Amino acid sequence: MRRDAAIDNAITSVSGLQTETRGFASGYADQVTSDWRSYVTAKNDGVPLF
């Protein structure tokens, strides 16, 4: 079975997949924004980020 076919067969709800994908992307974007703010603050304060 091709990988694409396996993925297609695993998707039982297109709208559910869309909702899950949007949720993941939104959460990831929020984390990237938070990480960027932490980086900028650390850089401006002259301290290591971690």
N, C-alpha and C positions, 0 to 999 in steps of 0.2 A: 504494500500500500504506500502510495506517495505520501510524503509528509503533509502536503497541502490537503489531501483528501482526509487524512487522519484528523487534522484540525477542523476541517469542515464538518466532519462527522461528530466531533466532540461539541460543537456549538449547537445547543438546543434552543437558544433564544437569541436572535439577532439584536433585539432591543435590549436584552439583558447584557449582551456583550458590549453594546454601545455604552450603556450606563456604567458598566464596570470599567471600561476603557477611559471614559471621561473622568470617573472618580480617581482612577490611578494617575492620570495625567495631571489633574488638578492638584492632588496631594503632592505629586512630584514637583510641580511648579512652585507650590508653597514652600517646600523644603529647599529648593534651589534659591529662592528669594531670601529665605532665612539664612542660609549658608553665606550668601553674598553679603548680606548686611553684617554678619559676624566677621567676615573677612575684612570688609571696609573699616569697621570699628577697630579691629585689631591692628590693621595697617596704620590707621590714623593715630592710634595710641602708641604705636611703636612697640607692640608686644606680639609674641608668637600667637598664632591662632589656636594652637593646641598645646 
